[in-house]
Amino acid sequence: MFLNEAGSLEENGWDDPGKDKLWRYNQHYLDDLNADNPDGRSGWHQILVASWIIANPPGTGTGWEPYPTSLRLVNWIKWVLSGNEPGQDMLASLAVQTRWLTKRLEWHLLGNHLLANAKALVFAGLFFDGAEARQWLQTGVGILEREIPEQILSDGAHFELSPMYHALILEDFLDLTNVSRAFQAGTEPLFAAISERIPPMIEWLQAMSHPDGRISFFNDAAFGIAPENQNLIDYAQRLGFFTPTRTGSNWLQDSGYFRFENQRAVVIADFARVGPDYLPGHAHADTLSFEASLFGHRVLVNSGTSLYGTGPERLRQRGTDAHNTVTVAGTNSSEVWGGFRVARRARVFDVSCDWNGEAQTACASHDGYTRLPDRPVHRRSITLSGECLEIFDSVTPTEHESVARFHLHPDVAIEQTSASSGIIRLPADQTLTWDAGDNEPCVTSTTWHPEFGKIIKNRCLVIPLRDNRSILKIRWD
């Protein structure tokens, strides 16, 4: 089972074209070699590795693409370092795969792919002896020395601005720290630099997570891909790192996110750029969106990510309508296209915040719709107080139809009790009230995608802007 889709070697083999490429990628990672509770599976793992070697001759098929090769190399080496006995074919294949990878580093993709390549070279360079292994290590270290200052922002965020990929990179850095200590690598300056970044990366991850301890859904993000937050924190603590606990409110200025928090609510708001200008592949058209938990429960959620590829559903999930923000003239705030492309993209400006006693307010505008004839600008303010969450939107100037959407978690029930107001019921029976002022909202059906391959029905509160403005107030006792 990968990505909530069943399959088997007996039926599908190692490279079934009937399966999506991401499913086949996961098949070729061989993650089970380092899964939890591996006791009793060592013999089966040896058989699995031998099967892979026989069925995947060098350079053939999906499994030899650089990214799955990188992840598999690390998994195999971890498995051996954990005390399992490698066959001679396995060691020879590891060397061949590393040689193959060195000629196919993903400089054309950069980002998390290139970091995965570098991590694999470091692991192989430390694991093997000899001049060739030292060259692998040197190449991997060189990539990391170049990319870490570029990819890890000053507030700890990974620059692709996906909480899911951020967690994966954090795991990579913890693994690199671990393996370098095990081999006493002689690359202390690099690994000192990695160590310096781990605590702020943990802090950013916690800031971008809900009270349930799991990530928020901005850009490509879903559960079940990266390790859970607590697992990463436990790993860091075993390595001796100080792991800061994220509490309270914060403006993550370099990455562009706000976190508001009080006794009843947590709000995480995206006032960020789309991502690196040269690498927007995991970006969504979600500018000025936000998520909110109330009384410890997720209430307002972006729609998540259930698939990659290039089809219409992938495009819809990346689109503005799938997020808690405003759509103008039925267009996306940034022009997402293909599976991993963005053309003209929204730029955030005029950002401000006010921490006024009990009330916390953040405001910003973006220019993503200025490509339309009258060059409209969307401006949003989000205010959290002790009893209320208020979201005010304006789009000016424009005669285009503009709509604000607020997607609710599937476990949350919403009712419209008047023309412009209603109630929200939380799983633990707390009741909230909502009011859209003098606008004319409606409640529609949509879907939420917390994991790859998963579709869950949920509800969405839709508020058309009236006189270019809308307001939503959610109150609690």
SEVEXRO-637187 format. One line per 2 residues: number of its first residue (from 1); for each residue x negated, y negated, z negated of C-alpha. Coordinates in nm, 2 decimals, padded with zeros to 4 digits. Layout:
BEGIN
NUM) X:Y:Z  ...
END
This chain:
BEGIN
1) 00.00:00.00:00.00  -00.15:-00.33:00.11
3) 00.03:-00.67:00.10  00.35:-00.49:00.00
5) 00.35:-00.28:00.31  00.30:00.10:00.29
7) 00.06:00.30:00.51  -00.17:00.60:00.50
9) -00.49:00.71:00.66  -00.32:01.02:00.78
11) -00.05:00.83:00.97  -00.23:00.50:01.06
13) -00.60:00.59:01.07  -00.85:00.32:01.01
15) -00.75:00.07:01.28  -00.38:00.10:01.37
17) -00.29:-00.18:01.62  00.07:-00.15:01.49
19) -00.05:-00.30:01.16  -00.12:-00.67:01.12
21) -00.49:-00.76:01.12  -00.47:-00.89:00.76
23) -00.33:-00.54:00.65  -00.62:-00.37:00.84
25) -00.87:-00.62:00.68  -00.75:-00.51:00.34
27) -00.78:-00.15:00.44  -01.15:-00.20:00.53
29) -01.24:-00.39:00.22  -01.22:-00.06:00.01
31) -01.13:-00.27:-00.29  -01.02:00.05:-00.48
33) -01.39:00.13:-00.54  -01.38:-00.15:-00.80
35) -01.02:-00.14:-00.91  -00.91:-00.13:-01.27
37) -00.93:00.21:-01.45  -01.14:00.39:-01.19
39) -01.20:00.70:-01.42  -01.16:01.02:-01.23
41) -01.17:00.87:-00.89  -01.54:00.87:-00.82
43) -01.52:01.19:-00.61  -01.23:01.06:-00.41
45) -01.42:00.73:-00.36  -01.71:00.93:-00.22
47) -01.48:01.11:00.03  -01.32:00.77:00.12
49) -01.66:00.61:00.19  -01.77:00.92:00.40
51) -01.44:00.90:00.60  -01.50:00.53:00.67
53) -01.85:00.59:00.79  -01.75:00.87:01.03
55) -01.44:00.69:01.16  -01.61:00.35:01.21
57) -01.93:00.37:01.42  -02.15:00.06:01.40
59) -02.00:-00.24:01.57  -01.66:-00.09:01.65
61) -01.31:-00.20:01.54  -01.17:-00.44:01.28
63) -01.38:-00.31:01.00  -01.70:-00.45:01.15
65) -01.58:-00.81:01.18  -01.80:-01.02:00.95
67) -01.54:-01.10:00.68  -01.43:-00.74:00.60
69) -01.79:-00.63:00.64  -01.90:-00.89:00.37
71) -01.63:-00.78:00.12  -01.70:-00.41:00.18
73) -02.07:-00.45:00.13  -02.01:-00.61:-00.21
75) -01.76:-00.35:-00.31  -01.99:-00.06:-00.22
77) -02.29:-00.21:-00.40  -02.08:-00.28:-00.71
79) -01.96:00.08:-00.71  -02.31:00.21:-00.70
81) -02.43:-00.03:-00.97  -02.14:00.09:-01.19
83) -02.31:00.42:-01.21  -02.16:00.62:-00.92
85) -02.38:00.84:-00.71  -02.41:00.72:-00.35
87) -02.46:00.97:-00.06  -02.76:00.91:00.17
89) -02.52:00.82:00.45  -02.37:00.55:00.23
91) -02.71:00.39:00.17  -02.80:00.40:00.53
93) -02.46:00.26:00.63  -02.51:-00.03:00.38
95) -02.83:-00.12:00.55  -02.69:-00.10:00.90
97) -02.39:-00.31:00.80  -02.61:-00.58:00.64
99) -02.83:-00.59:00.96  -02.51:-00.63:01.16
101) -02.38:-00.91:00.94  -02.70:-01.11:00.96
103) -02.65:-01.15:01.33  -02.28:-01.25:01.30
105) -02.26:-01.50:01.01  -01.94:-01.71:01.04
107) -02.09:-02.05:01.10  -01.80:-02.12:01.34
109) -01.55:-02.08:01.05  -01.75:-02.21:00.75
111) -01.56:-02.24:00.43  -01.48:-01.93:00.22
113) -01.58:-01.70:00.50  -01.93:-01.83:00.51
115) -01.96:-01.80:00.13  -01.84:-01.44:00.15
117) -02.11:-01.37:00.41  -02.38:-01.53:00.19
119) -02.26:-01.34:-00.12  -02.29:-01.01:00.07
121) -02.64:-01.09:00.18  -02.75:-01.18:-00.17
123) -02.60:-00.85:-00.31  -02.78:-00.65:-00.03
125) -03.10:-00.84:-00.07  -03.11:-00.77:-00.44
127) -03.00:-00.41:-00.41  -03.25:-00.30:-00.15
129) -03.63:-00.33:-00.17  -03.88:-00.45:00.10
131) -03.95:-00.73:00.33  -03.62:-00.70:00.52
133) -03.42:-00.71:00.19  -03.61:-01.02:00.08
135) -03.51:-01.19:00.41  -03.15:-01.10:00.35
137) -03.17:-01.26:00.00  -03.34:-01.57:00.13
139) -03.08:-01.62:00.40  -02.79:-01.57:00.16
141) -02.95:-01.81:-00.10  -03.01:-02.07:00.17
143) -02.65:-02.06:00.28  -02.53:-02.10:-00.08
145) -02.78:-02.39:-00.15  -02.64:-02.57:00.16
147) -02.27:-02.49:00.10  -02.21:-02.52:-00.27
149) -02.25:-02.90:-00.29  -02.03:-02.93:00.01
151) -01.76:-02.69:-00.09  -01.72:-02.74:-00.46
153) -01.59:-03.09:-00.54  -01.69:-03.29:-00.85
155) -01.36:-03.20:-01.03  -01.43:-02.83:-00.98
157) -01.20:-02.77:-00.69  -01.29:-02.56:-00.38
159) -01.26:-02.80:-00.09  -01.00:-02.60:00.10
161) -00.75:-02.70:-00.18  -00.58:-02.36:-00.21
163) -00.55:-02.24:-00.57  -00.57:-01.88:-00.44
165) -00.89:-01.93:-00.25  -01.03:-02.13:-00.53
167) -00.98:-01.83:-00.76  -01.15:-01.60:-00.51
169) -01.45:-01.83:-00.49  -01.47:-01.85:-00.87
171) -01.48:-01.47:-00.88  -01.76:-01.48:-00.62
173) -01.96:-01.72:-00.84  -01.91:-01.50:-01.14
175) -02.02:-01.19:-00.94  -02.33:-01.38:-00.81
177) -02.42:-01.48:-01.17  -02.38:-01.12:-01.29
179) -02.58:-00.96:-01.01  -02.86:-01.21:-01.04
181) -02.90:-01.15:-01.41  -02.90:-00.77:-01.35
183) -03.19:-00.80:-01.11  -03.36:-01.10:-01.26
185) -03.37:-01.23:-00.91  -03.62:-01.51:-00.92
187) -03.37:-01.75:-00.77  -03.30:-01.94:-01.10
189) -03.24:-02.29:-00.95  -02.96:-02.17:-00.73
191) -02.79:-01.96:-01.00  -02.83:-02.24:-01.25
193) -02.64:-02.46:-01.00  -02.37:-02.19:-00.98
195) -02.35:-02.16:-01.35  -02.30:-02.54:-01.39
197) -02.00:-02.52:-01.16  -01.82:-02.23:-01.32
199) -01.66:-02.42:-01.63  -01.52:-02.71:-01.42
201) -01.39:-02.45:-01.17  -01.21:-02.27:-01.45
203) -01.07:-02.60:-01.57  -00.94:-02.69:-01.23
205) -00.78:-02.35:-01.19  -00.60:-02.40:-01.53
207) -00.49:-02.75:-01.43  -00.34:-02.61:-01.11
209) -00.15:-02.33:-01.29  00.19:-02.31:-01.46
211) 00.26:-02.22:-01.83  00.30:-01.85:-01.72
213) -00.08:-01.86:-01.66  -00.05:-01.81:-01.28
215) -00.14:-02.03:-00.98  00.08:-02.29:-00.82
217) 00.16:-02.27:-00.45  -00.02:-02.54:-00.26
219) -00.15:-02.47:00.09  -00.21:-02.09:00.15
221) -00.14:-01.94:-00.18  00.03:-01.62:-00.32
223) 00.00:-01.38:-00.61  -00.18:-01.05:-00.57
225) -00.48:-01.16:-00.36  -00.71:-01.33:-00.61
227) -00.77:-01.20:-00.96  -00.53:-01.33:-01.23
229) -00.65:-01.63:-01.42  -00.69:-01.44:-01.75
231) -00.90:-01.18:-01.58  -01.13:-01.45:-01.45
233) -01.15:-01.62:-01.78  -01.23:-01.29:-01.95
235) -01.50:-01.22:-01.70  -01.65:-01.56:-01.75
237) -01.65:-01.51:-02.13  -01.82:-01.17:-02.10
239) -02.10:-01.35:-01.90  -02.13:-01.61:-02.19
241) -01.96:-01.90:-02.02  -01.77:-02.17:-02.21
243) -01.42:-02.15:-02.08  -01.23:-02.47:-02.14
245) -00.86:-02.46:-02.21  -00.65:-02.68:-02.00
247) -00.40:-02.88:-02.20  -00.24:-03.22:-02.14
249) -00.22:-03.44:-01.84  -00.49:-03.51:-01.59
251) -00.56:-03.68:-01.26  -00.79:-03.46:-01.05
253) -00.92:-03.75:-00.85  -01.17:-03.58:-00.62
255) -00.93:-03.31:-00.50  -00.62:-03.53:-00.52
257) -00.38:-03.36:-00.76  -00.20:-03.47:-01.07
259) -00.10:-03.26:-01.37  00.16:-03.40:-01.61
261) 00.24:-03.21:-01.93  00.45:-03.26:-02.24
263) 00.62:-03.03:-02.48  00.90:-02.94:-02.24
265) 00.75:-02.97:-01.89  00.45:-02.92:-01.66
267) 00.44:-03.10:-01.33  00.17:-03.04:-01.07
269) 00.17:-03.29:-00.78  -00.01:-03.29:-00.45
271) -00.14:-03.63:-00.36  -00.44:-03.47:-00.18
273) -00.57:-03.48:00.17  -00.48:-03.19:00.39
275) -00.83:-03.04:00.34  -01.17:-03.08:00.49
277) -01.13:-03.26:00.82  -01.32:-02.99:01.00
279) -01.16:-02.70:00.82  -00.78:-02.73:00.77
281) -00.70:-02.36:00.85  -00.53:-02.29:00.52
283) -00.35:-02.62:00.50  00.03:-02.67:00.48
285) 00.22:-02.98:00.57  00.30:-03.03:00.20
287) 00.17:-03.38:00.13  00.33:-03.54:-00.18
289) 00.50:-03.21:-00.28  00.50:-03.09:-00.63
291) 00.60:-02.80:-00.86  00.75:-02.81:-01.20
293) 00.80:-02.58:-01.50  01.05:-02.66:-01.77
295) 01.07:-02.48:-02.11  00.79:-02.25:-01.98
297) 00.98:-02.13:-01.67  00.91:-02.22:-01.31
299) 01.19:-02.44:-01.18  01.08:-02.62:-00.87
301) 00.85:-02.42:-00.64  00.69:-02.46:-00.30
303) 00.78:-02.16:-00.08  00.45:-01.97:-00.09
305) 00.28:-01.76:00.17  00.39:-01.41:00.29
307) 00.20:-01.37:00.61  -00.08:-01.49:00.84
309) -00.07:-01.46:01.22  00.07:-01.70:01.47
311) 00.45:-01.64:01.47  00.74:-01.87:01.39
313) 00.77:-01.76:01.03  00.41:-01.84:00.96
315) 00.47:-02.19:01.11  00.79:-02.23:00.91
317) 00.61:-02.15:00.58  00.34:-02.40:00.65
319) 00.60:-02.67:00.75  00.72:-02.96:00.54
321) 01.07:-02.82:00.50  00.93:-02.53:00.30
323) 00.79:-02.76:00.03  00.92:-03.00:-00.23
325) 00.88:-03.32:-00.03  01.04:-03.54:00.24
327) 01.09:-03.45:00.60  01.14:-03.73:00.85
329) 01.32:-03.68:01.19  01.29:-03.30:01.15
331) 00.91:-03.32:01.20  00.62:-03.20:00.98
333) 00.42:-03.45:00.79  00.10:-03.29:00.94
335) 00.11:-03.11:01.27  00.05:-02.75:01.18
337) 00.03:-02.52:01.47  -00.09:-02.18:01.56
339) -00.18:-01.97:01.26  -00.46:-02.19:01.12
341) -00.45:-02.51:01.31  -00.36:-02.87:01.22
343) -00.35:-03.16:01.47  -00.26:-03.50:01.35
345) -00.25:-03.49:00.97  -00.11:-03.70:00.69
347) -00.35:-03.93:00.50  -00.26:-04.03:00.14
349) -00.32:-04.39:00.03  -00.22:-04.64:-00.23
351) -00.24:-04.39:-00.51  -00.18:-04.51:-00.87
353) -00.09:-04.37:-01.21  00.05:-04.51:-01.53
355) 00.02:-04.33:-01.86  00.27:-04.54:-02.05
357) 00.34:-04.39:-02.39  00.57:-04.10:-02.35
359) 00.62:-04.17:-01.97  00.37:-04.06:-01.71
361) 00.41:-04.18:-01.36  00.21:-04.12:-01.04
363) 00.28:-04.29:-00.71  00.14:-04.26:-00.36
365) 00.22:-04.30:00.01  00.12:-04.11:00.32
367) 00.10:-04.20:00.69  00.19:-03.86:00.84
369) 00.50:-03.99:01.01  00.35:-04.31:01.16
371) 00.32:-04.12:01.49  00.70:-04.17:01.52
373) 00.82:-04.48:01.71  00.88:-04.71:01.41
375) 00.57:-04.58:01.22  00.75:-04.49:00.90
377) 00.56:-04.44:00.57  00.68:-04.20:00.30
379) 00.62:-04.33:-00.06  00.69:-04.11:-00.36
381) 00.68:-04.18:-00.74  00.71:-03.90:-01.00
383) 00.78:-03.99:-01.36  00.78:-03.74:-01.65
385) 00.91:-03.85:-01.99  01.02:-03.66:-02.30
387) 01.37:-03.59:-02.17  01.36:-03.64:-01.79
389) 01.18:-03.57:-01.47  01.25:-03.84:-01.20
391) 01.14:-03.83:-00.84  01.20:-04.14:-00.63
393) 01.14:-04.14:-00.25  01.14:-04.41:00.01
395) 01.07:-04.40:00.39  01.03:-04.74:00.54
397) 01.09:-04.87:00.80  01.29:-04.61:00.98
399) 01.63:-04.53:01.14  01.53:-04.16:01.15
401) 01.71:-03.91:00.94  01.50:-03.83:00.63
403) 01.57:-03.55:00.39  01.41:-03.46:00.05
405) 01.41:-03.09:-00.04  01.37:-02.94:-00.39
407) 01.33:-02.56:-00.38  01.43:-02.37:-00.70
409) 01.27:-02.06:-00.84  01.49:-01.75:-00.77
411) 01.55:-01.69:-01.14  01.70:-02.04:-01.17
413) 02.07:-02.10:-01.10  02.20:-02.43:-00.97
415) 02.55:-02.56:-00.95  02.69:-02.88:-00.79
417) 02.96:-03.01:-01.03  03.03:-03.34:-00.86
419) 02.95:-03.51:-00.53  02.60:-03.61:-00.65
421) 02.52:-03.41:-00.96  02.52:-03.07:-01.13
423) 02.35:-02.84:-01.36  02.05:-02.60:-01.35
425) 02.04:-02.29:-01.57  01.71:-02.14:-01.67
427) 01.65:-01.76:-01.74  01.65:-01.82:-02.12
429) 01.99:-01.99:-02.11  01.86:-02.35:-02.13
431) 02.08:-02.59:-01.93  01.95:-02.89:-01.74
433) 02.15:-03.16:-01.56  02.05:-03.31:-01.23
435) 02.17:-03.63:-01.06  02.10:-03.76:-00.71
437) 02.24:-04.11:-00.77  02.47:-04.23:-00.48
439) 02.32:-03.99:-00.23  02.52:-03.69:-00.09
441) 02.32:-03.38:-00.18  02.40:-03.02:-00.10
443) 02.27:-02.68:-00.21  02.15:-02.44:00.06
445) 01.99:-02.10:00.08  01.63:-02.04:00.17
447) 01.35:-01.79:00.08  01.05:-01.78:-00.16
449) 00.73:-01.59:-00.09  00.53:-01.52:-00.40
451) 00.32:-01.24:-00.24  00.22:-01.14:00.11
453) 00.49:-00.92:00.25  00.75:-01.04:00.00
455) 01.07:-01.23:00.08  01.30:-01.34:-00.21
457) 01.62:-01.54:-00.17  01.64:-01.87:-00.35
459) 01.83:-02.20:-00.35  01.73:-02.55:-00.23
461) 01.87:-02.88:-00.33  01.88:-03.10:-00.02
463) 01.91:-03.48:-00.06  01.95:-03.70:00.25
465) 01.79:-04.04:00.20  02.05:-04.32:00.20
467) 01.93:-04.67:00.30  01.58:-04.50:00.33
469) 01.58:-04.40:-00.04  01.66:-04.11:-00.27
471) 01.63:-04.03:-00.63  01.65:-03.71:-00.83
473) 01.67:-03.71:-01.21  01.65:-03.38:-01.40
475) 01.74:-03.42:-01.77  01.72:-03.19:-02.07
477) 01.80:-03.22:-02.44
END
